[in-house]
Amino acid sequence: MKTKKLPNSVMILGQKYKVEMGELDEDGFGYSEGNSRIIRINPKHAANTYMATLLHEIVHQIFHITGISNMLDTVKEDKFEEAIVVALEHGLTPYFTIPKGRK
């Protein structure tokens, strides 16, 4: 998959999230925080993983905004939500693009 430049921000269900590159405390690929509306992509990983990681974090935030995260947190800690997010990430990444000019 060709590496695409990441946007500076994305709109998720009407809420603007800042997208930034930055190292994480752990060796994960990405992190998102709903309250501060930040998505951070770990530059330690290959550039061709950035778009899939962004999509993965967007799905987490869709779950956060809609309240689905709270419902799923009661099942096996956070593992059930992560399984759904990973499945969606792998299924949607080949079709995922970010419209140009959106900030």
Backbone as a chain_set.jsonl record, in Angstrom:
{"seq": "MKTKKLPNSVMILGQKYKVEMGELDEDGFGYSEGNSRIIRINPKHAANTYMATLLHEIVHQIFHITGISNMLDTVKEDKFEEAIVVALEHGLTPYFTIPKGRK", "coords": {"N": [[0.842, -1.177, 0.0], [0.558, 2.181, -0.829], [2.125, 4.861, 0.844], [0.343, 7.403, 2.442], [0.016, 10.891, 2.998], [-0.66, 12.083, 6.213], [-3.52, 13.815, 7.512], [-3.769, 17.037, 9.181], [-5.852, 17.221, 10.899], [-8.952, 15.559, 11.7], [-12.453, 15.115, 11.149], [-14.729, 13.661, 13.275], [-17.726, 12.334, 13.565], [-18.786, 14.955, 13.691], [-17.02, 16.182, 15.427], [-13.935, 17.786, 15.854], [-10.745, 16.436, 15.614], [-7.369, 16.665, 16.487], [-4.573, 15.558, 14.647], [-1.514, 14.097, 15.231], [1.995, 13.402, 15.06], [3.901, 11.466, 17.258], [5.882, 10.104, 19.867], [4.966, 7.314, 21.901], [4.212, 6.26, 25.278], [4.22, 3.538, 25.449], [5.008, 0.853, 23.133], [3.101, 1.026, 21.164], [1.142, 1.476, 18.125], [-0.521, 3.653, 17.81], [-2.518, 6.2, 19.486], [-5.427, 7.472, 21.003], [-7.338, 10.129, 22.385], [-10.301, 10.912, 23.718], [-11.38, 13.044, 25.284], [-9.56, 15.181, 25.063], [-9.443, 15.298, 22.386], [-7.414, 14.307, 20.591], [-5.391, 12.547, 18.317], [-2.713, 10.453, 18.212], [0.019, 9.358, 16.349], [2.489, 6.905, 16.259], [5.74, 7.533, 15.356], [7.777, 5.681, 15.31], [7.175, 3.394, 13.993], [6.732, 1.819, 10.741], [6.145, 3.959, 7.943], [4.155, 3.148, 6.187], [2.201, 2.128, 7.792], [0.794, 4.126, 8.977], [-1.711, 5.202, 8.002], [-3.537, 3.081, 8.388], [-3.343, 2.916, 11.136], [-4.35, 5.422, 11.87], [-7.016, 5.137, 10.988], [-7.78, 3.044, 12.694], [-7.674, 4.339, 15.206], [-9.614, 6.301, 14.771], [-11.923, 4.716, 14.644], [-11.977, 3.815, 17.314], [-12.594, 6.281, 18.508], [-15.096, 6.838, 17.407], [-16.558, 4.852, 18.704], [-16.212, 5.833, 21.302], [-17.487, 8.391, 21.233], [-20.142, 7.694, 20.606], [-20.832, 6.194, 22.775], [-20.59, 3.486, 22.778], [-18.204, 2.349, 23.639], [-18.396, 2.45, 26.455], [-20.404, 0.572, 26.881], [-19.18, -1.752, 25.923], [-16.982, -2.017, 27.583], [-17.69, -3.443, 29.796], [-17.418, -6.062, 29.165], [-15.039, -8.449, 29.391], [-12.871, -6.675, 30.138], [-11.119, -4.52, 28.107], [-10.859, -5.936, 25.831], [-12.827, -6.929, 24.062], [-13.837, -4.696, 22.662], [-11.448, -3.939, 21.384], [-11.031, -6.122, 19.671], [-13.172, -5.833, 17.857], [-12.558, -3.313, 16.768], [-10.053, -3.807, 15.542], [-10.829, -5.677, 13.603], [-12.524, -4.083, 11.979], [-10.664, -2.152, 11.181], [-8.867, -3.675, 9.579], [-10.614, -4.544, 7.601], [-11.549, -2.168, 6.423], [-9.38, -0.492, 5.77], [-8.176, -0.832, 3.12], [-9.92, 0.676, 1.563], [-9.944, 3.231, 2.501], [-9.647, 6.673, 2.442], [-8.668, 10.043, 2.948], [-10.459, 12.942, 2.444], [-9.154, 15.547, 0.399], [-8.117, 18.802, 1.45], [-9.587, 18.98, 3.777], [-9.702, 20.2, 6.943]], "CA": [[0.0, 0.0, 0.0], [1.317, 3.423, -0.928], [2.019, 5.706, 2.019], [-0.368, 8.657, 2.217], [0.281, 11.913, 4.011], [-1.738, 12.199, 7.186], [-4.057, 15.169, 7.672], [-3.515, 17.688, 10.471], [-7.012, 16.981, 11.743], [-10.063, 14.82, 11.095], [-13.76, 15.294, 11.779], [-15.322, 12.391, 13.654], [-19.096, 12.575, 14.018], [-18.968, 16.368, 13.969], [-16.03, 16.68, 16.374], [-12.619, 17.913, 15.241], [-9.631, 15.822, 16.333], [-6.031, 16.977, 15.999], [-3.754, 14.389, 14.343], [-0.118, 14.462, 15.393], [3.001, 12.357, 15.188], [4.58, 11.582, 18.54], [6.182, 8.835, 20.518], [4.043, 6.895, 22.947], [4.853, 5.644, 26.431], [4.375, 2.138, 25.091], [5.45, 0.678, 21.749], [1.931, 0.91, 20.321], [1.143, 2.176, 16.843], [-1.218, 4.92, 17.937], [-3.268, 6.461, 20.708], [-6.392, 8.563, 20.85], [-7.925, 10.606, 23.633], [-11.57, 11.547, 23.384], [-11.636, 14.305, 25.983], [-8.712, 16.241, 24.503], [-9.613, 15.206, 20.929], [-6.103, 14.16, 19.96], [-4.961, 11.241, 17.827], [-1.257, 10.469, 18.079], [0.572, 8.249, 15.58], [3.856, 6.661, 16.685], [6.64, 7.557, 14.197], [8.754, 4.588, 15.394], [6.747, 2.322, 13.099], [6.859, 2.097, 9.308], [5.207, 4.967, 7.433], [3.014, 2.532, 5.504], [1.205, 1.724, 8.792], [0.173, 5.307, 9.568], [-3.111, 5.37, 7.628], [-4.302, 2.046, 9.083], [-3.373, 3.304, 12.547], [-5.298, 6.529, 11.985], [-8.362, 4.563, 10.889], [-7.989, 2.293, 13.936], [-7.972, 5.292, 16.277], [-10.906, 6.919, 14.449], [-12.973, 3.78, 15.068], [-12.054, 3.921, 18.781], [-13.281, 7.518, 18.88], [-16.522, 6.662, 17.077], [-17.108, 4.098, 19.834], [-16.212, 6.73, 22.466], [-18.506, 9.432, 21.058], [-21.482, 7.109, 20.604], [-21.088, 5.491, 24.033], [-20.412, 2.042, 22.619], [-17.068, 1.953, 24.484], [-18.872, 2.198, 27.812], [-21.149, -0.697, 26.882], [-18.268, -2.862, 25.684], [-16.009, -2.114, 28.672], [-18.151, -4.4, 30.801], [-17.13, -7.401, 28.677], [-13.615, -8.816, 29.314], [-12.079, -5.446, 30.182], [-11.17, -3.744, 26.861], [-10.478, -6.835, 24.747], [-13.908, -7.082, 23.096], [-13.799, -3.516, 21.788], [-10.237, -3.99, 20.556], [-11.249, -7.118, 18.619], [-14.056, -5.232, 16.858], [-11.821, -2.227, 16.115], [-9.046, -4.404, 14.666], [-11.534, -6.266, 12.46], [-12.937, -2.976, 11.115], [-9.449, -1.559, 10.614], [-8.367, -4.521, 8.486], [-11.6, -4.595, 6.536], [-11.789, -0.87, 5.793], [-8.16, 0.215, 5.376], [-7.941, -0.749, 1.671], [-10.858, 1.608, 0.932], [-9.942, 4.445, 3.297], [-8.892, 7.85, 2.038], [-9.119, 11.266, 3.6], [-10.672, 13.975, 1.425], [-8.194, 16.652, 0.38], [-8.638, 20.109, 1.833], [-10.335, 18.945, 5.027], [-8.894, 20.519, 8.131]], "C": [[0.889, 1.242, 0.0], [1.076, 4.267, 0.331], [1.337, 7.012, 1.647], [-0.018, 9.622, 3.334], [-0.929, 12.018, 4.934], [-2.235, 13.635, 7.266], [-3.658, 15.736, 9.028], [-4.654, 17.462, 11.448], [-8.041, 16.169, 10.958], [-11.339, 15.162, 11.851], [-14.336, 13.911, 12.04], [-16.675, 12.694, 14.274], [-19.292, 14.016, 14.493], [-17.98, 16.968, 14.953], [-14.65, 16.675, 15.724], [-11.553, 17.336, 16.162], [-8.32, 16.238, 15.678], [-5.289, 15.658, 15.77], [-2.303, 14.815, 14.423], [0.759, 13.214, 15.443], [3.682, 12.557, 16.533], [4.787, 10.227, 19.163], [5.192, 8.579, 21.643], [4.831, 6.298, 24.102], [5.123, 4.165, 26.174], [4.81, 2.061, 23.635], [4.277, 0.543, 20.78], [2.056, 1.715, 19.039], [0.494, 3.549, 16.959], [-1.986, 5.006, 19.234], [-4.257, 7.569, 20.395], [-7.026, 8.864, 22.199], [-9.162, 11.418, 23.29], [-11.782, 12.897, 24.028], [-10.81, 15.451, 25.423], [-8.767, 16.274, 22.973], [-8.274, 15.22, 20.189], [-5.921, 12.714, 19.522], [-3.466, 11.342, 17.583], [-0.805, 9.195, 17.38], [2.05, 8.125, 15.941], [4.789, 6.6, 15.471], [7.701, 6.455, 14.229], [8.417, 3.44, 14.443], [6.838, 2.767, 11.641], [5.77, 3.067, 8.841], [4.001, 4.348, 6.752], [1.963, 2.001, 6.484], [0.396, 2.907, 9.32], [-1.318, 5.436, 9.254], [-3.994, 4.335, 8.325], [-4.415, 2.382, 10.57], [-4.344, 4.45, 12.771], [-6.724, 6.01, 11.928], [-8.709, 3.813, 12.171], [-8.392, 3.243, 15.067], [-9.285, 6.038, 16.021], [-12.048, 6.016, 14.897], [-13.101, 3.79, 16.591], [-12.835, 5.159, 19.193], [-14.758, 7.502, 18.489], [-17.203, 5.906, 18.207], [-17.206, 4.98, 21.077], [-17.361, 7.732, 22.372], [-19.915, 8.857, 21.181], [-21.825, 6.373, 21.901], [-20.912, 3.991, 23.949], [-19.25, 1.552, 23.486], [-17.522, 1.616, 25.893], [-19.633, 0.882, 27.901], [-20.212, -1.886, 26.762], [-17.264, -3.047, 26.807], [-16.422, -3.125, 29.737], [-17.837, -5.838, 30.411], [-15.622, -7.591, 28.567], [-12.707, -7.596, 29.213], [-12.209, -4.693, 28.86], [-10.952, -4.631, 25.643], [-11.571, -6.989, 23.685], [-13.941, -5.907, 22.123], [-12.602, -3.575, 20.856], [-10.4, -4.991, 19.416], [-12.131, -6.556, 17.506], [-13.305, -4.152, 16.07], [-10.785, -2.779, 15.137], [-9.7, -5.014, 13.431], [-11.967, -5.179, 11.479], [-11.738, -2.319, 10.437], [-8.964, -2.363, 9.411], [-9.34, -4.573, 7.307], [-11.741, -3.304, 5.756], [-10.545, -0.177, 5.258], [-7.937, 0.256, 3.864], [-8.814, 0.285, 0.956], [-10.801, 3.003, 1.531], [-9.067, 5.523, 2.688], [-9.458, 9.041, 2.792], [-9.277, 12.33, 2.53], [-9.661, 15.099, 1.531], [-8.885, 17.939, 0.798], [-9.443, 20.11, 3.107], [-9.396, 19.195, 6.186], [-9.777, 20.923, 9.256]], "O": [[1.858, 1.322, 0.754], [-0.052, 4.365, 0.814], [1.7, 7.653, 0.661], [0.215, 9.217, 4.473], [-2.074, 12.039, 4.481], [-1.453, 14.572, 7.105], [-3.255, 14.992, 9.922], [-4.463, 17.503, 12.663], [-8.005, 16.102, 9.729], [-11.306, 15.461, 13.045], [-14.421, 13.085, 11.13], [-16.759, 13.243, 15.373], [-19.878, 14.266, 15.546], [-18.086, 18.149, 15.285], [-14.244, 15.683, 15.118], [-11.467, 17.697, 17.336], [-8.18, 16.171, 14.457], [-5.365, 14.749, 16.596], [-1.894, 15.776, 13.77], [0.315, 12.129, 15.818], [4.003, 13.684, 16.909], [3.971, 9.318, 19.007], [4.656, 9.506, 22.25], [5.976, 5.879, 23.932], [6.127, 3.616, 26.626], [4.963, 3.09, 22.976], [4.443, 0.002, 19.687], [2.964, 2.532, 18.889], [0.907, 4.496, 16.289], [-2.097, 4.034, 19.981], [-3.966, 8.484, 19.625], [-7.221, 7.98, 23.033], [-9.08, 12.471, 22.656], [-12.308, 13.809, 23.391], [-11.302, 16.575, 25.317], [-8.204, 17.171, 22.344], [-8.043, 16.031, 19.292], [-6.25, 11.78, 20.254], [-3.006, 12.208, 16.84], [-1.193, 8.092, 17.764], [2.781, 9.116, 15.932], [4.647, 5.705, 14.638], [8.453, 6.308, 13.266], [9.274, 2.614, 14.128], [7.001, 3.953, 11.353], [4.626, 2.998, 9.29], [2.928, 4.951, 6.735], [0.936, 1.477, 6.052], [-0.585, 2.712, 10.037], [-2.109, 5.747, 10.145], [-5.08, 4.668, 8.8], [-5.457, 2.158, 11.186], [-5.083, 4.454, 13.755], [-7.558, 6.408, 12.742], [-9.824, 3.94, 12.677], [-9.345, 2.973, 15.798], [-9.994, 6.372, 16.97], [-13.032, 6.492, 15.464], [-14.216, 3.775, 17.111], [-13.645, 5.105, 20.118], [-15.584, 8.098, 19.18], [-18.301, 6.273, 18.626], [-18.179, 4.887, 21.825], [-18.121, 7.899, 23.326], [-20.784, 9.474, 21.797], [-22.972, 5.974, 22.105], [-21.069, 3.293, 24.951], [-19.31, 0.442, 24.016], [-17.088, 0.617, 26.467], [-19.515, 0.159, 28.89], [-20.414, -2.909, 27.415], [-16.735, -4.147, 26.97], [-15.581, -3.605, 30.497], [-17.974, -6.743, 31.234], [-14.986, -6.952, 27.729], [-11.876, -7.501, 28.31], [-13.31, -4.263, 28.517], [-10.867, -4.124, 24.525], [-11.253, -7.165, 22.509], [-14.058, -6.096, 20.912], [-12.727, -3.291, 19.665], [-9.947, -4.728, 18.302], [-11.857, -6.786, 16.329], [-13.409, -4.089, 14.845], [-10.654, -2.272, 14.023], [-9.175, -4.88, 12.326], [-11.795, -5.337, 10.27], [-11.796, -1.973, 9.257], [-8.683, -1.801, 8.352], [-8.921, -4.637, 6.152], [-12.02, -3.33, 4.557], [-10.657, 0.659, 4.361], [-7.536, 1.302, 3.354], [-8.476, 0.721, -0.145], [-11.549, 3.881, 1.101], [-7.879, 5.306, 2.447], [-10.611, 9.024, 3.221], [-8.337, 12.6, 1.782], [-9.345, 15.553, 2.631], [-10.072, 18.143, 0.538], [-9.95, 21.162, 3.496], [-8.415, 18.476, 6.377], [-9.289, 21.231, 10.343]]}, "num_chains": 1, "name": "protein.A"}
